[in-house]
């Protein structure tokens, strides 16, 4: 009975699991590539709109909103590229996107137009994101521990 091999230990099952996982990762990579293409197209369209707005001489707040939106799209694009390379989501990039998107909304509304309670909540939110950005992924190693790498 001690020499009996478990079903989960069989090499055939391990190979099938690896093949299924590889296929699913390939499909996921295709989806992420599609999202990258869509974001790139959105950035080009927004740049064209920004150029047209500058030629028309529109309001500065509209131009600023377009620039900040393009920055958010760039950060999202970078997040997807990091995912494609490492198959991990970058917390710091996500936090940066959150900070830029929040600041964009504050600038669009105008800081003086936002109620003080809402501004206080937004300040706490941005400070929290800043702390997460500062300390995300920072971990001290215990004695004898090693960093795992894939």
Chimera marker file (.cmm) of the C-alpha trace (Angstrom):
<marker_set name="trace">
<marker id="1" x="0.000" y="0.000" z="0.000" r="1" g="1" b="0" radius="0.5"/>
<marker id="2" x="2.952" y="2.330" z="0.652" r="1" g="1" b="0" radius="0.5"/>
<marker id="3" x="4.185" y="1.794" z="-2.906" r="1" g="1" b="0" radius="0.5"/>
<marker id="4" x="0.826" y="2.728" z="-4.370" r="1" g="1" b="0" radius="0.5"/>
<marker id="5" x="1.019" y="5.844" z="-6.535" r="1" g="1" b="0" radius="0.5"/>
<marker id="6" x="-1.649" y="8.514" z="-6.115" r="1" g="1" b="0" radius="0.5"/>
<marker id="7" x="-3.639" y="9.549" z="-9.158" r="1" g="1" b="0" radius="0.5"/>
<marker id="8" x="-2.512" y="13.169" z="-8.800" r="1" g="1" b="0" radius="0.5"/>
<marker id="9" x="1.151" y="12.134" z="-8.905" r="1" g="1" b="0" radius="0.5"/>
<marker id="10" x="0.959" y="10.484" z="-12.333" r="1" g="1" b="0" radius="0.5"/>
<marker id="11" x="3.156" y="12.069" z="-15.024" r="1" g="1" b="0" radius="0.5"/>
<marker id="12" x="0.355" y="11.970" z="-17.610" r="1" g="1" b="0" radius="0.5"/>
<marker id="13" x="-1.952" y="14.053" z="-15.439" r="1" g="1" b="0" radius="0.5"/>
<marker id="14" x="0.821" y="16.553" z="-14.703" r="1" g="1" b="0" radius="0.5"/>
<marker id="15" x="1.507" y="16.896" z="-18.451" r="1" g="1" b="0" radius="0.5"/>
<marker id="16" x="-2.196" y="17.463" z="-19.157" r="1" g="1" b="0" radius="0.5"/>
<marker id="17" x="-2.423" y="20.096" z="-16.434" r="1" g="1" b="0" radius="0.5"/>
<marker id="18" x="0.632" y="21.850" z="-17.849" r="1" g="1" b="0" radius="0.5"/>
<marker id="19" x="-0.848" y="21.739" z="-21.376" r="1" g="1" b="0" radius="0.5"/>
<marker id="20" x="-4.187" y="23.134" z="-20.196" r="1" g="1" b="0" radius="0.5"/>
<marker id="21" x="-2.454" y="25.856" z="-18.197" r="1" g="1" b="0" radius="0.5"/>
<marker id="22" x="-0.276" y="26.791" z="-21.181" r="1" g="1" b="0" radius="0.5"/>
<marker id="23" x="-3.313" y="26.957" z="-23.463" r="1" g="1" b="0" radius="0.5"/>
<marker id="24" x="-5.233" y="29.136" z="-21.005" r="1" g="1" b="0" radius="0.5"/>
<marker id="25" x="-2.243" y="31.463" z="-20.562" r="1" g="1" b="0" radius="0.5"/>
<marker id="26" x="-1.952" y="31.743" z="-24.350" r="1" g="1" b="0" radius="0.5"/>
<marker id="27" x="-5.639" y="32.704" z="-24.636" r="1" g="1" b="0" radius="0.5"/>
<marker id="28" x="-5.216" y="35.187" z="-21.800" r="1" g="1" b="0" radius="0.5"/>
<marker id="29" x="-2.190" y="36.702" z="-23.552" r="1" g="1" b="0" radius="0.5"/>
<marker id="30" x="-4.279" y="37.092" z="-26.715" r="1" g="1" b="0" radius="0.5"/>
<marker id="31" x="-6.962" y="38.923" z="-24.728" r="1" g="1" b="0" radius="0.5"/>
<marker id="32" x="-4.356" y="41.219" z="-23.175" r="1" g="1" b="0" radius="0.5"/>
<marker id="33" x="-2.860" y="41.879" z="-26.629" r="1" g="1" b="0" radius="0.5"/>
<marker id="34" x="-6.341" y="42.833" z="-27.838" r="1" g="1" b="0" radius="0.5"/>
<marker id="35" x="-6.693" y="45.219" z="-24.908" r="1" g="1" b="0" radius="0.5"/>
<marker id="36" x="-3.277" y="46.696" z="-25.730" r="1" g="1" b="0" radius="0.5"/>
<marker id="37" x="-4.363" y="47.279" z="-29.325" r="1" g="1" b="0" radius="0.5"/>
<marker id="38" x="-7.632" y="48.883" z="-28.176" r="1" g="1" b="0" radius="0.5"/>
<marker id="39" x="-5.798" y="51.170" z="-25.738" r="1" g="1" b="0" radius="0.5"/>
<marker id="40" x="-3.286" y="52.149" z="-28.400" r="1" g="1" b="0" radius="0.5"/>
<marker id="41" x="-6.101" y="53.039" z="-30.818" r="1" g="1" b="0" radius="0.5"/>
<marker id="42" x="-7.855" y="55.015" z="-28.061" r="1" g="1" b="0" radius="0.5"/>
<marker id="43" x="-4.633" y="56.945" z="-27.384" r="1" g="1" b="0" radius="0.5"/>
<marker id="44" x="-4.212" y="57.801" z="-31.069" r="1" g="1" b="0" radius="0.5"/>
<marker id="45" x="-7.847" y="58.955" z="-31.325" r="1" g="1" b="0" radius="0.5"/>
<marker id="46" x="-7.496" y="61.066" z="-28.175" r="1" g="1" b="0" radius="0.5"/>
<marker id="47" x="-4.260" y="62.607" z="-29.505" r="1" g="1" b="0" radius="0.5"/>
<marker id="48" x="-6.043" y="63.553" z="-32.731" r="1" g="1" b="0" radius="0.5"/>
<marker id="49" x="-8.881" y="65.129" z="-30.705" r="1" g="1" b="0" radius="0.5"/>
<marker id="50" x="-6.321" y="66.959" z="-28.575" r="1" g="1" b="0" radius="0.5"/>
<marker id="51" x="-4.613" y="68.327" z="-31.702" r="1" g="1" b="0" radius="0.5"/>
<marker id="52" x="-7.962" y="69.476" z="-33.086" r="1" g="1" b="0" radius="0.5"/>
<marker id="53" x="-8.860" y="71.106" z="-29.769" r="1" g="1" b="0" radius="0.5"/>
<marker id="54" x="-5.548" y="72.971" z="-29.699" r="1" g="1" b="0" radius="0.5"/>
<marker id="55" x="-6.087" y="74.210" z="-33.275" r="1" g="1" b="0" radius="0.5"/>
<marker id="56" x="-9.617" y="75.403" z="-32.407" r="1" g="1" b="0" radius="0.5"/>
<marker id="57" x="-8.307" y="77.230" z="-29.361" r="1" g="1" b="0" radius="0.5"/>
<marker id="58" x="-10.607" y="75.542" z="-26.861" r="1" g="1" b="0" radius="0.5"/>
<marker id="59" x="-10.759" y="75.890" z="-23.117" r="1" g="1" b="0" radius="0.5"/>
<marker id="60" x="-7.586" y="75.037" z="-21.194" r="1" g="1" b="0" radius="0.5"/>
<marker id="61" x="-9.481" y="72.684" z="-18.847" r="1" g="1" b="0" radius="0.5"/>
<marker id="62" x="-10.582" y="70.572" z="-21.820" r="1" g="1" b="0" radius="0.5"/>
<marker id="63" x="-7.005" y="70.327" z="-23.074" r="1" g="1" b="0" radius="0.5"/>
<marker id="64" x="-5.773" y="69.449" z="-19.579" r="1" g="1" b="0" radius="0.5"/>
<marker id="65" x="-8.480" y="66.788" z="-19.255" r="1" g="1" b="0" radius="0.5"/>
<marker id="66" x="-7.424" y="65.222" z="-22.566" r="1" g="1" b="0" radius="0.5"/>
<marker id="67" x="-3.738" y="65.225" z="-21.569" r="1" g="1" b="0" radius="0.5"/>
<marker id="68" x="-4.476" y="63.605" z="-18.213" r="1" g="1" b="0" radius="0.5"/>
<marker id="69" x="-6.741" y="61.038" z="-19.884" r="1" g="1" b="0" radius="0.5"/>
<marker id="70" x="-3.925" y="60.156" z="-22.290" r="1" g="1" b="0" radius="0.5"/>
<marker id="71" x="-1.596" y="59.743" z="-19.299" r="1" g="1" b="0" radius="0.5"/>
<marker id="72" x="-4.091" y="57.346" z="-17.693" r="1" g="1" b="0" radius="0.5"/>
<marker id="73" x="-4.269" y="55.362" z="-20.952" r="1" g="1" b="0" radius="0.5"/>
<marker id="74" x="-0.463" y="55.248" z="-21.133" r="1" g="1" b="0" radius="0.5"/>
<marker id="75" x="-0.255" y="53.894" z="-17.577" r="1" g="1" b="0" radius="0.5"/>
<marker id="76" x="-2.892" y="51.254" z="-18.350" r="1" g="1" b="0" radius="0.5"/>
<marker id="77" x="-0.991" y="50.300" z="-21.488" r="1" g="1" b="0" radius="0.5"/>
<marker id="78" x="2.192" y="49.977" z="-19.423" r="1" g="1" b="0" radius="0.5"/>
<marker id="79" x="0.311" y="47.820" z="-16.906" r="1" g="1" b="0" radius="0.5"/>
<marker id="80" x="-0.734" y="45.443" z="-19.688" r="1" g="1" b="0" radius="0.5"/>
<marker id="81" x="2.808" y="45.293" z="-21.064" r="1" g="1" b="0" radius="0.5"/>
<marker id="82" x="4.139" y="44.421" z="-17.626" r="1" g="1" b="0" radius="0.5"/>
<marker id="83" x="1.511" y="41.691" z="-17.396" r="1" g="1" b="0" radius="0.5"/>
<marker id="84" x="2.516" y="40.277" z="-20.777" r="1" g="1" b="0" radius="0.5"/>
<marker id="85" x="6.169" y="40.200" z="-19.794" r="1" g="1" b="0" radius="0.5"/>
<marker id="86" x="5.916" y="38.883" z="-16.223" r="1" g="1" b="0" radius="0.5"/>
<marker id="87" x="2.365" y="37.447" z="-16.042" r="1" g="1" b="0" radius="0.5"/>
<marker id="88" x="1.876" y="39.507" z="-12.911" r="1" g="1" b="0" radius="0.5"/>
<marker id="89" x="-0.092" y="42.670" z="-12.249" r="1" g="1" b="0" radius="0.5"/>
<marker id="90" x="2.003" y="45.609" z="-11.074" r="1" g="1" b="0" radius="0.5"/>
<marker id="91" x="0.415" y="47.073" z="-7.952" r="1" g="1" b="0" radius="0.5"/>
<marker id="92" x="2.511" y="50.228" z="-8.194" r="1" g="1" b="0" radius="0.5"/>
<marker id="93" x="1.329" y="50.896" z="-11.754" r="1" g="1" b="0" radius="0.5"/>
<marker id="94" x="-2.293" y="50.344" z="-10.734" r="1" g="1" b="0" radius="0.5"/>
<marker id="95" x="-1.866" y="52.784" z="-7.850" r="1" g="1" b="0" radius="0.5"/>
<marker id="96" x="-0.287" y="55.348" z="-10.190" r="1" g="1" b="0" radius="0.5"/>
<marker id="97" x="-3.300" y="55.023" z="-12.494" r="1" g="1" b="0" radius="0.5"/>
<marker id="98" x="-5.601" y="55.559" z="-9.510" r="1" g="1" b="0" radius="0.5"/>
<marker id="99" x="-3.736" y="58.674" z="-8.419" r="1" g="1" b="0" radius="0.5"/>
<marker id="100" x="-3.668" y="60.235" z="-11.897" r="1" g="1" b="0" radius="0.5"/>
<marker id="101" x="-7.340" y="59.393" z="-12.541" r="1" g="1" b="0" radius="0.5"/>
<marker id="102" x="-8.392" y="60.882" z="-9.190" r="1" g="1" b="0" radius="0.5"/>
<marker id="103" x="-6.379" y="64.045" z="-9.754" r="1" g="1" b="0" radius="0.5"/>
<marker id="104" x="-7.857" y="64.310" z="-13.243" r="1" g="1" b="0" radius="0.5"/>
<marker id="105" x="-11.383" y="64.277" z="-11.820" r="1" g="1" b="0" radius="0.5"/>
<marker id="106" x="-10.503" y="66.908" z="-9.212" r="1" g="1" b="0" radius="0.5"/>
<marker id="107" x="-8.958" y="69.154" z="-11.858" r="1" g="1" b="0" radius="0.5"/>
<marker id="108" x="-11.934" y="68.713" z="-14.175" r="1" g="1" b="0" radius="0.5"/>
<marker id="109" x="-14.445" y="69.730" z="-11.525" r="1" g="1" b="0" radius="0.5"/>
<marker id="110" x="-12.216" y="72.419" z="-10.122" r="1" g="1" b="0" radius="0.5"/>
<marker id="111" x="-10.891" y="72.180" z="-6.596" r="1" g="1" b="0" radius="0.5"/>
<marker id="112" x="-13.038" y="75.105" z="-5.475" r="1" g="1" b="0" radius="0.5"/>
<marker id="113" x="-16.206" y="73.461" z="-6.822" r="1" g="1" b="0" radius="0.5"/>
<marker id="114" x="-15.792" y="70.306" z="-4.737" r="1" g="1" b="0" radius="0.5"/>
<marker id="115" x="-17.504" y="70.193" z="-1.348" r="1" g="1" b="0" radius="0.5"/>
<marker id="116" x="-15.023" y="70.194" z="1.552" r="1" g="1" b="0" radius="0.5"/>
<marker id="117" x="-16.115" y="66.764" z="2.825" r="1" g="1" b="0" radius="0.5"/>
<marker id="118" x="-15.617" y="65.219" z="-0.581" r="1" g="1" b="0" radius="0.5"/>
<marker id="119" x="-12.237" y="66.965" z="-0.905" r="1" g="1" b="0" radius="0.5"/>
<marker id="120" x="-11.214" y="65.591" z="2.499" r="1" g="1" b="0" radius="0.5"/>
<marker id="121" x="-12.139" y="62.062" z="1.409" r="1" g="1" b="0" radius="0.5"/>
<marker id="122" x="-10.245" y="62.505" z="-1.855" r="1" g="1" b="0" radius="0.5"/>
<marker id="123" x="-7.166" y="63.755" z="0.023" r="1" g="1" b="0" radius="0.5"/>
<marker id="124" x="-7.264" y="60.752" z="2.360" r="1" g="1" b="0" radius="0.5"/>
<marker id="125" x="-7.723" y="58.473" z="-0.664" r="1" g="1" b="0" radius="0.5"/>
<marker id="126" x="-4.728" y="59.982" z="-2.489" r="1" g="1" b="0" radius="0.5"/>
<marker id="127" x="-2.601" y="59.825" z="0.670" r="1" g="1" b="0" radius="0.5"/>
<marker id="128" x="-3.569" y="56.174" z="1.121" r="1" g="1" b="0" radius="0.5"/>
<marker id="129" x="-2.655" y="55.427" z="-2.484" r="1" g="1" b="0" radius="0.5"/>
<marker id="130" x="0.641" y="57.230" z="-1.925" r="1" g="1" b="0" radius="0.5"/>
<marker id="131" x="1.378" y="55.042" z="1.087" r="1" g="1" b="0" radius="0.5"/>
<marker id="132" x="0.492" y="51.918" z="-0.879" r="1" g="1" b="0" radius="0.5"/>
<marker id="133" x="2.747" y="53.107" z="-3.697" r="1" g="1" b="0" radius="0.5"/>
<marker id="134" x="5.585" y="53.755" z="-1.273" r="1" g="1" b="0" radius="0.5"/>
<marker id="135" x="5.340" y="50.482" z="0.616" r="1" g="1" b="0" radius="0.5"/>
<marker id="136" x="3.847" y="48.075" z="-1.961" r="1" g="1" b="0" radius="0.5"/>
<marker id="137" x="6.034" y="45.084" z="-2.537" r="1" g="1" b="0" radius="0.5"/>
<marker id="138" x="8.494" y="46.052" z="0.177" r="1" g="1" b="0" radius="0.5"/>
<marker id="139" x="9.069" y="43.032" z="2.364" r="1" g="1" b="0" radius="0.5"/>
<marker id="140" x="11.891" y="42.280" z="4.706" r="1" g="1" b="0" radius="0.5"/>
<marker id="141" x="13.365" y="38.801" z="4.542" r="1" g="1" b="0" radius="0.5"/>
<marker id="142" x="13.473" y="36.698" z="7.656" r="1" g="1" b="0" radius="0.5"/>
<marker id="143" x="16.700" y="34.924" z="8.496" r="1" g="1" b="0" radius="0.5"/>
<marker id="144" x="17.221" y="31.976" z="6.169" r="1" g="1" b="0" radius="0.5"/>
<marker id="145" x="14.518" y="33.057" z="3.674" r="1" g="1" b="0" radius="0.5"/>
<marker id="146" x="15.228" y="33.433" z="-0.006" r="1" g="1" b="0" radius="0.5"/>
<marker id="147" x="13.397" y="35.392" z="-2.673" r="1" g="1" b="0" radius="0.5"/>
<marker id="148" x="11.437" y="33.074" z="-4.926" r="1" g="1" b="0" radius="0.5"/>
<marker id="149" x="11.769" y="33.630" z="-8.640" r="1" g="1" b="0" radius="0.5"/>
<marker id="150" x="9.705" y="32.051" z="-11.379" r="1" g="1" b="0" radius="0.5"/>
<link id1="1" id2="2" r="1" g="1" b="0" radius="0.2"/>
<link id1="2" id2="3" r="1" g="1" b="0" radius="0.2"/>
<link id1="3" id2="4" r="1" g="1" b="0" radius="0.2"/>
<link id1="4" id2="5" r="1" g="1" b="0" radius="0.2"/>
<link id1="5" id2="6" r="1" g="1" b="0" radius="0.2"/>
<link id1="6" id2="7" r="1" g="1" b="0" radius="0.2"/>
<link id1="7" id2="8" r="1" g="1" b="0" radius="0.2"/>
<link id1="8" id2="9" r="1" g="1" b="0" radius="0.2"/>
<link id1="9" id2="10" r="1" g="1" b="0" radius="0.2"/>
<link id1="10" id2="11" r="1" g="1" b="0" radius="0.2"/>
<link id1="11" id2="12" r="1" g="1" b="0" radius="0.2"/>
<link id1="12" id2="13" r="1" g="1" b="0" radius="0.2"/>
<link id1="13" id2="14" r="1" g="1" b="0" radius="0.2"/>
<link id1="14" id2="15" r="1" g="1" b="0" radius="0.2"/>
<link id1="15" id2="16" r="1" g="1" b="0" radius="0.2"/>
<link id1="16" id2="17" r="1" g="1" b="0" radius="0.2"/>
<link id1="17" id2="18" r="1" g="1" b="0" radius="0.2"/>
<link id1="18" id2="19" r="1" g="1" b="0" radius="0.2"/>
<link id1="19" id2="20" r="1" g="1" b="0" radius="0.2"/>
<link id1="20" id2="21" r="1" g="1" b="0" radius="0.2"/>
<link id1="21" id2="22" r="1" g="1" b="0" radius="0.2"/>
<link id1="22" id2="23" r="1" g="1" b="0" radius="0.2"/>
<link id1="23" id2="24" r="1" g="1" b="0" radius="0.2"/>
<link id1="24" id2="25" r="1" g="1" b="0" radius="0.2"/>
<link id1="25" id2="26" r="1" g="1" b="0" radius="0.2"/>
<link id1="26" id2="27" r="1" g="1" b="0" radius="0.2"/>
<link id1="27" id2="28" r="1" g="1" b="0" radius="0.2"/>
<link id1="28" id2="29" r="1" g="1" b="0" radius="0.2"/>
<link id1="29" id2="30" r="1" g="1" b="0" radius="0.2"/>
<link id1="30" id2="31" r="1" g="1" b="0" radius="0.2"/>
<link id1="31" id2="32" r="1" g="1" b="0" radius="0.2"/>
<link id1="32" id2="33" r="1" g="1" b="0" radius="0.2"/>
<link id1="33" id2="34" r="1" g="1" b="0" radius="0.2"/>
<link id1="34" id2="35" r="1" g="1" b="0" radius="0.2"/>
<link id1="35" id2="36" r="1" g="1" b="0" radius="0.2"/>
<link id1="36" id2="37" r="1" g="1" b="0" radius="0.2"/>
<link id1="37" id2="38" r="1" g="1" b="0" radius="0.2"/>
<link id1="38" id2="39" r="1" g="1" b="0" radius="0.2"/>
<link id1="39" id2="40" r="1" g="1" b="0" radius="0.2"/>
<link id1="40" id2="41" r="1" g="1" b="0" radius="0.2"/>
<link id1="41" id2="42" r="1" g="1" b="0" radius="0.2"/>
<link id1="42" id2="43" r="1" g="1" b="0" radius="0.2"/>
<link id1="43" id2="44" r="1" g="1" b="0" radius="0.2"/>
<link id1="44" id2="45" r="1" g="1" b="0" radius="0.2"/>
<link id1="45" id2="46" r="1" g="1" b="0" radius="0.2"/>
<link id1="46" id2="47" r="1" g="1" b="0" radius="0.2"/>
<link id1="47" id2="48" r="1" g="1" b="0" radius="0.2"/>
<link id1="48" id2="49" r="1" g="1" b="0" radius="0.2"/>
<link id1="49" id2="50" r="1" g="1" b="0" radius="0.2"/>
<link id1="50" id2="51" r="1" g="1" b="0" radius="0.2"/>
<link id1="51" id2="52" r="1" g="1" b="0" radius="0.2"/>
<link id1="52" id2="53" r="1" g="1" b="0" radius="0.2"/>
<link id1="53" id2="54" r="1" g="1" b="0" radius="0.2"/>
<link id1="54" id2="55" r="1" g="1" b="0" radius="0.2"/>
<link id1="55" id2="56" r="1" g="1" b="0" radius="0.2"/>
<link id1="56" id2="57" r="1" g="1" b="0" radius="0.2"/>
<link id1="57" id2="58" r="1" g="1" b="0" radius="0.2"/>
<link id1="58" id2="59" r="1" g="1" b="0" radius="0.2"/>
<link id1="59" id2="60" r="1" g="1" b="0" radius="0.2"/>
<link id1="60" id2="61" r="1" g="1" b="0" radius="0.2"/>
<link id1="61" id2="62" r="1" g="1" b="0" radius="0.2"/>
<link id1="62" id2="63" r="1" g="1" b="0" radius="0.2"/>
<link id1="63" id2="64" r="1" g="1" b="0" radius="0.2"/>
<link id1="64" id2="65" r="1" g="1" b="0" radius="0.2"/>
<link id1="65" id2="66" r="1" g="1" b="0" radius="0.2"/>
<link id1="66" id2="67" r="1" g="1" b="0" radius="0.2"/>
<link id1="67" id2="68" r="1" g="1" b="0" radius="0.2"/>
<link id1="68" id2="69" r="1" g="1" b="0" radius="0.2"/>
<link id1="69" id2="70" r="1" g="1" b="0" radius="0.2"/>
<link id1="70" id2="71" r="1" g="1" b="0" radius="0.2"/>
<link id1="71" id2="72" r="1" g="1" b="0" radius="0.2"/>
<link id1="72" id2="73" r="1" g="1" b="0" radius="0.2"/>
<link id1="73" id2="74" r="1" g="1" b="0" radius="0.2"/>
<link id1="74" id2="75" r="1" g="1" b="0" radius="0.2"/>
<link id1="75" id2="76" r="1" g="1" b="0" radius="0.2"/>
<link id1="76" id2="77" r="1" g="1" b="0" radius="0.2"/>
<link id1="77" id2="78" r="1" g="1" b="0" radius="0.2"/>
<link id1="78" id2="79" r="1" g="1" b="0" radius="0.2"/>
<link id1="79" id2="80" r="1" g="1" b="0" radius="0.2"/>
<link id1="80" id2="81" r="1" g="1" b="0" radius="0.2"/>
<link id1="81" id2="82" r="1" g="1" b="0" radius="0.2"/>
<link id1="82" id2="83" r="1" g="1" b="0" radius="0.2"/>
<link id1="83" id2="84" r="1" g="1" b="0" radius="0.2"/>
<link id1="84" id2="85" r="1" g="1" b="0" radius="0.2"/>
<link id1="85" id2="86" r="1" g="1" b="0" radius="0.2"/>
<link id1="86" id2="87" r="1" g="1" b="0" radius="0.2"/>
<link id1="87" id2="88" r="1" g="1" b="0" radius="0.2"/>
<link id1="88" id2="89" r="1" g="1" b="0" radius="0.2"/>
<link id1="89" id2="90" r="1" g="1" b="0" radius="0.2"/>
<link id1="90" id2="91" r="1" g="1" b="0" radius="0.2"/>
<link id1="91" id2="92" r="1" g="1" b="0" radius="0.2"/>
<link id1="92" id2="93" r="1" g="1" b="0" radius="0.2"/>
<link id1="93" id2="94" r="1" g="1" b="0" radius="0.2"/>
<link id1="94" id2="95" r="1" g="1" b="0" radius="0.2"/>
<link id1="95" id2="96" r="1" g="1" b="0" radius="0.2"/>
<link id1="96" id2="97" r="1" g="1" b="0" radius="0.2"/>
<link id1="97" id2="98" r="1" g="1" b="0" radius="0.2"/>
<link id1="98" id2="99" r="1" g="1" b="0" radius="0.2"/>
<link id1="99" id2="100" r="1" g="1" b="0" radius="0.2"/>
<link id1="100" id2="101" r="1" g="1" b="0" radius="0.2"/>
<link id1="101" id2="102" r="1" g="1" b="0" radius="0.2"/>
<link id1="102" id2="103" r="1" g="1" b="0" radius="0.2"/>
<link id1="103" id2="104" r="1" g="1" b="0" radius="0.2"/>
<link id1="104" id2="105" r="1" g="1" b="0" radius="0.2"/>
<link id1="105" id2="106" r="1" g="1" b="0" radius="0.2"/>
<link id1="106" id2="107" r="1" g="1" b="0" radius="0.2"/>
<link id1="107" id2="108" r="1" g="1" b="0" radius="0.2"/>
<link id1="108" id2="109" r="1" g="1" b="0" radius="0.2"/>
<link id1="109" id2="110" r="1" g="1" b="0" radius="0.2"/>
<link id1="110" id2="111" r="1" g="1" b="0" radius="0.2"/>
<link id1="111" id2="112" r="1" g="1" b="0" radius="0.2"/>
<link id1="112" id2="113" r="1" g="1" b="0" radius="0.2"/>
<link id1="113" id2="114" r="1" g="1" b="0" radius="0.2"/>
<link id1="114" id2="115" r="1" g="1" b="0" radius="0.2"/>
<link id1="115" id2="116" r="1" g="1" b="0" radius="0.2"/>
<link id1="116" id2="117" r="1" g="1" b="0" radius="0.2"/>
<link id1="117" id2="118" r="1" g="1" b="0" radius="0.2"/>
<link id1="118" id2="119" r="1" g="1" b="0" radius="0.2"/>
<link id1="119" id2="120" r="1" g="1" b="0" radius="0.2"/>
<link id1="120" id2="121" r="1" g="1" b="0" radius="0.2"/>
<link id1="121" id2="122" r="1" g="1" b="0" radius="0.2"/>
<link id1="122" id2="123" r="1" g="1" b="0" radius="0.2"/>
<link id1="123" id2="124" r="1" g="1" b="0" radius="0.2"/>
<link id1="124" id2="125" r="1" g="1" b="0" radius="0.2"/>
<link id1="125" id2="126" r="1" g="1" b="0" radius="0.2"/>
<link id1="126" id2="127" r="1" g="1" b="0" radius="0.2"/>
<link id1="127" id2="128" r="1" g="1" b="0" radius="0.2"/>
<link id1="128" id2="129" r="1" g="1" b="0" radius="0.2"/>
<link id1="129" id2="130" r="1" g="1" b="0" radius="0.2"/>
<link id1="130" id2="131" r="1" g="1" b="0" radius="0.2"/>
<link id1="131" id2="132" r="1" g="1" b="0" radius="0.2"/>
<link id1="132" id2="133" r="1" g="1" b="0" radius="0.2"/>
<link id1="133" id2="134" r="1" g="1" b="0" radius="0.2"/>
<link id1="134" id2="135" r="1" g="1" b="0" radius="0.2"/>
<link id1="135" id2="136" r="1" g="1" b="0" radius="0.2"/>
<link id1="136" id2="137" r="1" g="1" b="0" radius="0.2"/>
<link id1="137" id2="138" r="1" g="1" b="0" radius="0.2"/>
<link id1="138" id2="139" r="1" g="1" b="0" radius="0.2"/>
<link id1="139" id2="140" r="1" g="1" b="0" radius="0.2"/>
<link id1="140" id2="141" r="1" g="1" b="0" radius="0.2"/>
<link id1="141" id2="142" r="1" g="1" b="0" radius="0.2"/>
<link id1="142" id2="143" r="1" g="1" b="0" radius="0.2"/>
<link id1="143" id2="144" r="1" g="1" b="0" radius="0.2"/>
<link id1="144" id2="145" r="1" g="1" b="0" radius="0.2"/>
<link id1="145" id2="146" r="1" g="1" b="0" radius="0.2"/>
<link id1="146" id2="147" r="1" g="1" b="0" radius="0.2"/>
<link id1="147" id2="148" r="1" g="1" b="0" radius="0.2"/>
<link id1="148" id2="149" r="1" g="1" b="0" radius="0.2"/>
<link id1="149" id2="150" r="1" g="1" b="0" radius="0.2"/>
</marker_set>
